[in-house]
C-alpha cells in the first residue's frame, strides 16, 4: 500500500526470508530472528578466502550472540529453549548471554568480581555517557583501559566522560577489592571475555566442533574491542572484521534467500524397500509443496534449491540427532548411505558410533530456498601505507598489572586496501573501535574486511 516495488518479506529464525502471509501463519519463526542472519553475512564476508567454518560473535549494548557455520551451513536446532518454552521447529542456533557494553560489574557474596547479566541499557547507560548512570560497565572499563576514544564515539557525536567512568569503577569495584582503577578495569574486561568464551564453547565444543578449526567473525558495535582477546582464549588464529560489522545482521538479512521449512513425522527403521519408498514419498511430497509456494513468489526452478535432513537415532535411544543429506532418490541401496551419515554424525557429537545397531528415523525435513539477487560487494581503493592513517597515540593497558603503554591510533576511514599494521594498535571506525592486541597484525582487504592474524600464524 505504501508503493513498494518488490515483495515485502520478513526474516525468520530459520535463516531465511518469507512473505508476510507465511510469517503470520507461522509467527513462531519470528522468535530470535534478528541474530539468525549472522551466518549468512559471515559466509558472504569469508567467500573471497573460501572460508566456510566461521564462528560469528555479536556484542551490542546488552547482549552477546554467537552463531556458527560449518562447511558453509549454519548450526540448526529443533529443540530451542526460549524463556520457559521448548520450541520444536528448525531454528538457527543462537547462543545468547547478558554480556554487552552496558553490562554492570558487581561483587558477589564471596567477594568475587562478576560482570552482568544486569545491564545499564541505554538509559541511563554506562557512567561515561554522563546521563545519570553511576554503575561501572564494560564500556567504562574499555574507556579507562584506553581502548575507546575519550573525545567520543560515533565520530565524536557521543562524548565520553572519562572521570565519570573512573569514579564508578573506583567506588563500585576498585576500592572494595583493594585494586587500582586500572587493575579493576582490566579485571572487568577479562571476566566479561571469559563469560563470552564459555558461551562460544557451547556452540562449538559442546556440539562436537574444535573452535581452532574456525575463523572468528566480528559483528556488533562493541565486539571489536574484545574480539582479539576472545580469539586468543579460544586458540583461533584468524579474525575477520568487516567495515559493516556494527550492522552485520541487518546486512545478512539483505543477503538471505527466501526459505521455507517443511517437516513430517516418519517413524521408520532404515531397513527394506518399503521403508525406503515411504521416506522417498514423504520427501517428494514436502518438496512439491515447497516448490509450489516459491513459484507463487515468482521464483523460477533454476533459482530454487533443496536441502534435506533427518532426525535419527539408534533403536532404543531417547534422543535423536539431526543428519543433513543431499537430495537424492531414496531406494533400498540408498538406506546404507543414510546409515553411514548417521553413524558419522553420532560419532562427531558423542565420540562413538554403533554400526552394528539398528537405526530409525523420527522426522524428515526439507528446506526449500529461493535465491535472491545480492548487492555488489564493497570495494576499497588501494592504500598508501598505514602510516597515512595514524592519528597519534594514547596510553592503553594490555596487562593485569594495569600498566599503560603508548599505543598508536589509526583512522579507519583513511586506511586503504593492502595497508598493514601490527598490534598493539587501535583502529577507529565511525560505528566501532577495533583493538588489535600485541602479537596480532591486521590487513585491510579490498572487500572492506580487516583480516587479523596472529604474528607468525598462517
Residue pairs with C-beta under 8 A, 6 or more apart in sequence:
7 19
7 297
7 298
8 19
8 20
9 17
9 18
9 19
9 20
9 258
10 17
10 18
10 19
10 20
10 23
10 30
11 17
11 33
11 34
11 36
11 37
11 253
11 256
12 18
12 23
12 29
12 30
12 33
12 36
12 259
13 29
13 30
13 31
13 32
13 33
13 36
13 91
13 92
13 94
14 29
14 36
14 76
14 89
14 90
14 91
14 92
14 259
14 261
14 367
15 36
15 37
15 39
15 40
15 74
15 76
15 92
15 256
15 259
16 256
16 257
16 258
16 259
16 260
16 367
16 369
17 253
17 256
17 257
17 258
17 259
17 372
18 26
18 29
18 258
18 259
18 260
19 258
19 297
22 260
22 293
23 29
23 30
28 87
28 89
29 89
29 91
31 82
31 87
31 91
32 80
32 82
32 91
32 94
32 96
34 249
35 58
35 65
35 67
35 92
35 94
35 96
35 249
36 67
36 91
36 92
36 94
37 249
37 250
37 252
37 253
37 255
37 256
38 56
38 58
38 65
38 67
38 94
38 217
38 219
38 248
38 249
38 252
39 54
39 56
39 67
39 68
39 69
39 74
39 92
39 252
40 74
40 252
40 253
40 255
40 256
41 56
41 219
41 242
41 244
41 248
41 249
41 251
41 252
41 255
42 54
42 56
42 67
42 69
42 217
42 219
42 240
42 248
42 252
43 52
43 54
43 69
43 72
44 252
44 255
44 374
45 217
45 240
45 242
45 447
45 449
46 52
46 54
46 215
46 217
46 240
48 445
48 447
48 449
49 451
51 215
51 240
52 69
52 70
52 71
52 72
53 69
53 70
53 71
53 213
53 214
53 215
54 68
54 69
54 214
54 215
54 216
54 217
54 240
55 66
55 67
55 68
55 200
55 203
55 204
55 211
55 214
55 215
55 216
55 217
55 236
56 66
56 67
56 68
56 69
56 216
56 217
56 218
56 219
56 248
57 64
57 65
57 66
57 196
57 200
57 216
57 217
57 218
57 219
57 220
57 223
57 227
57 230
58 64
58 65
58 66
58 67
58 219
58 220
58 223
58 248
58 249
59 99
59 100
59 101
59 196
59 220
59 221
59 222
59 223
59 226
60 100
60 101
60 220
60 221
60 222
61 100
61 101
61 102
61 119
61 121
61 122
61 221
61 222
62 98
62 100
62 102
62 103
62 119
62 121
63 96
63 97
63 98
63 99
63 100
64 96
64 97
64 98
64 99
64 100
64 195
64 196
64 199
65 94
65 95
65 96
65 219
65 220
66 94
66 95
66 96
66 196
66 199
66 200
66 202
66 203
67 74
67 75
67 92
67 93
67 94
67 95
67 203
68 74
68 75
68 93
68 203
68 204
68 207
68 209
68 214
69 75
70 209
70 214
73 324
74 92
74 93
75 92
75 93
75 203
75 207
76 90
76 91
76 92
76 93
76 309
76 322
77 90
77 91
77 93
77 322
78 88
78 89
78 90
78 91
78 311
78 322
78 363
79 86
79 87
79 88
80 86
80 87
80 91
80 93
81 87
89 261
89 263
90 261
90 263
90 309
90 365
90 367
93 203
93 207
95 199
95 200
95 202
95 203
96 199
97 116
97 117
97 195
97 196
97 199
98 116
98 117
98 118
98 119
99 115
99 116
99 117
99 138
99 192
99 195
99 196
99 199
100 116
100 119
100 138
100 222
101 126
101 137
101 138
101 139
101 142
101 221
101 222
102 119
102 120
102 121
102 122
102 125
102 126
102 137
102 138
102 139
103 115
103 116
103 117
103 118
103 119
103 137
103 138
103 192
104 115
104 116
104 118
104 119
104 120
104 135
104 136
104 137
105 113
105 114
105 115
105 135
105 136
105 137
105 138
105 141
105 169
105 172
105 173
105 184
105 188
105 191
106 113
106 114
106 115
106 118
106 172
106 173
107 113
107 114
107 172
107 173
107 176
107 177
108 114
111 177
113 173
113 177
113 184
113 187
113 188
113 191
114 191
115 138
115 188
115 191
115 192
115 195
116 192
116 195
119 137
120 126
120 127
120 133
120 135
120 137
123 131
124 131
124 132
124 133
125 131
125 133
125 137
126 133
126 137
126 138
126 139
126 140
126 165
127 133
127 134
127 135
127 136
127 137
127 140
127 161
127 164
127 165
127 167
127 168
128 139
128 140
128 143
128 160
128 161
128 162
128 164
128 165
128 168
129 139
129 158
129 160
129 161
130 159
130 160
130 161
130 164
133 168
134 164
134 167
134 168
134 171
135 168
135 172
136 165
136 168
136 169
136 172
136 173
136 184
136 188
137 168
138 188
138 189
138 192
138 222
139 148
139 165
139 222
140 164
140 165
140 168
140 169
140 185
141 165
141 169
141 184
141 185
141 186
141 188
141 189
141 192
142 148
142 185
142 189
142 225
143 150
143 160
143 162
143 165
144 162
144 165
144 166
144 169
144 181
144 182
144 185
144 397
145 182
145 185
145 186
145 189
145 396
145 397
146 394
146 395
146 396
146 397
146 404
146 407
147 225
147 396
147 426
147 433
147 435
148 160
148 225
148 433
149 156
149 160
149 409
149 428
149 433
150 160
150 162
150 394
151 159
151 160
152 158
152 159
152 160
153 160
153 433
154 430
154 431
155 430
166 181
169 181
169 184
169 185
169 188
170 181
170 184
173 179
173 184
173 187
173 188
174 180
174 181
174 183
174 184
177 184
177 187
179 187
180 402
181 402
182 397
182 402
182 403
182 404
183 400
183 401
183 402
185 397
185 402
186 397
186 399
186 400
186 402
187 400
189 226
189 229
190 229
190 400
192 226
193 226
193 229
193 230
193 233
194 233
196 226
196 230
197 230
197 233
197 234
200 211
200 230
200 234
201 211
201 234
204 210
204 211
204 214
205 211
207 349
208 348
208 349
208 350
211 234
211 235
211 236
212 234
212 235
212 236
212 237
214 236
215 236
215 238
215 239
215 240
216 227
216 230
216 231
216 234
216 236
216 238
216 239
216 240
217 239
217 240
217 241
218 224
218 227
218 239
218 240
218 241
218 242
218 245
218 248
218 434
219 245
219 246
219 248
219 249
220 245
220 246
220 248
220 432
221 245
221 246
221 431
221 432
222 432
223 245
223 432
224 241
224 245
224 427
224 429
224 432
224 433
224 434
224 435
225 433
225 434
225 435
226 435
227 239
227 241
227 434
228 239
228 423
228 435
228 436
228 437
228 440
228 452
229 437
230 236
231 237
231 238
231 239
231 452
232 437
237 453
237 454
237 457
237 458
238 451
238 452
238 453
238 457
239 451
239 452
239 453
240 449
240 450
240 451
240 452
241 434
241 449
241 450
241 452
242 248
242 448
242 449
242 450
243 378
243 380
243 412
243 429
243 448
243 449
243 450
244 251
244 378
244 448
245 432
246 429
246 431
246 432
247 431
254 374
254 375
255 372
255 374
255 375
256 372
257 369
257 370
257 371
257 372
258 294
258 297
258 299
258 369
258 370
258 372
259 367
259 368
259 369
259 370
260 290
260 293
260 294
260 367
260 368
260 369
261 365
261 366
261 367
261 368
262 286
262 287
262 289
262 290
262 365
262 366
262 367
262 368
263 286
263 363
263 364
263 365
264 282
264 285
264 286
264 363
264 364
264 365
265 362
265 363
266 278
266 279
266 282
266 310
266 361
266 362
266 363
266 364
267 360
267 361
267 362
268 275
268 278
268 279
268 360
268 361
269 275
269 315
269 358
269 359
269 360
269 361
270 312
270 335
270 338
270 339
270 358
270 359
270 360
270 361
271 335
271 358
272 332
273 331
273 332
275 335
276 330
276 331
276 332
276 334
276 335
277 330
277 331
279 310
279 330
279 361
279 364
280 329
280 330
280 331
282 364
283 308
283 327
283 330
283 364
283 366
286 364
286 365
286 366
287 306
287 327
287 366
287 368
290 306
290 366
290 368
291 301
291 304
291 368
293 368
294 304
294 368
294 370
295 301
295 304
297 370
299 370
299 371
303 370
303 371
304 368
304 369
304 370
304 371
305 368
305 369
305 371
306 327
306 366
306 367
306 368
306 369
307 324
307 327
307 366
307 367
307 369
308 324
308 325
308 326
308 327
308 364
308 365
308 366
308 367
309 322
309 323
309 324
309 325
309 364
309 365
309 367
310 322
310 323
310 325
310 338
310 342
310 361
310 363
310 364
310 365
311 320
311 321
311 322
311 323
311 361
311 362
311 363
311 364
311 365
312 320
312 321
312 322
312 323
312 338
312 342
312 359
312 360
312 361
312 362
313 319
313 320
313 321
313 359
313 360
313 362
314 346
314 354
314 357
314 358
314 359
314 360
315 357
315 358
315 359
315 360
320 362
320 363
321 342
321 345
321 346
321 349
322 345
323 338
323 341
323 342
323 345
324 341
325 337
325 338
325 341
327 366
328 334
328 337
330 338
338 359
339 355
339 359
342 359
343 353
343 354
343 355
343 359
344 353
346 352
346 353
346 354
347 353
377 447
378 447
378 448
379 446
379 447
379 448
380 416
380 417
380 444
380 445
380 446
380 447
380 448
381 416
381 417
382 416
382 417
382 418
382 446
383 389
383 415
383 416
383 417
383 418
383 419
383 444
384 416
384 419
385 419
386 410
386 415
386 419
386 420
386 421
388 414
389 410
389 411
389 412
389 413
389 414
389 415
389 419
390 408
390 409
390 410
391 409
391 410
391 411
391 428
392 408
392 409
393 406
393 407
393 408
393 409
394 406
394 407
394 409
394 426
395 404
395 405
395 406
395 407
396 404
396 405
396 406
396 407
396 424
396 426
396 435
397 403
397 404
397 405
398 405
398 424
398 437
398 438
405 424
407 424
407 425
407 426
408 421
408 424
408 425
408 426
409 425
409 426
409 428
410 421
410 425
410 426
410 427
410 428
411 427
411 428
412 427
412 428
412 429
412 430
412 434
413 429
413 430
415 427
415 444
416 444
417 444
417 445
417 446
418 443
418 444
418 446
419 443
419 444
420 441
420 442
420 443
421 427
421 436
421 441
421 442
422 436
422 440
422 441
422 442
422 455
423 436
423 437
423 438
423 439
423 440
423 441
423 442
424 436
424 437
424 438
425 436
425 442
426 433
426 434
426 435
426 436
427 433
427 434
427 436
427 442
427 450
428 434
434 442
434 450
436 442
436 452
439 454
439 455
440 452
440 453
440 454
440 455
441 452
441 453
441 454
441 455
442 450
442 451
442 452
443 450
443 451
444 450
444 451
445 451
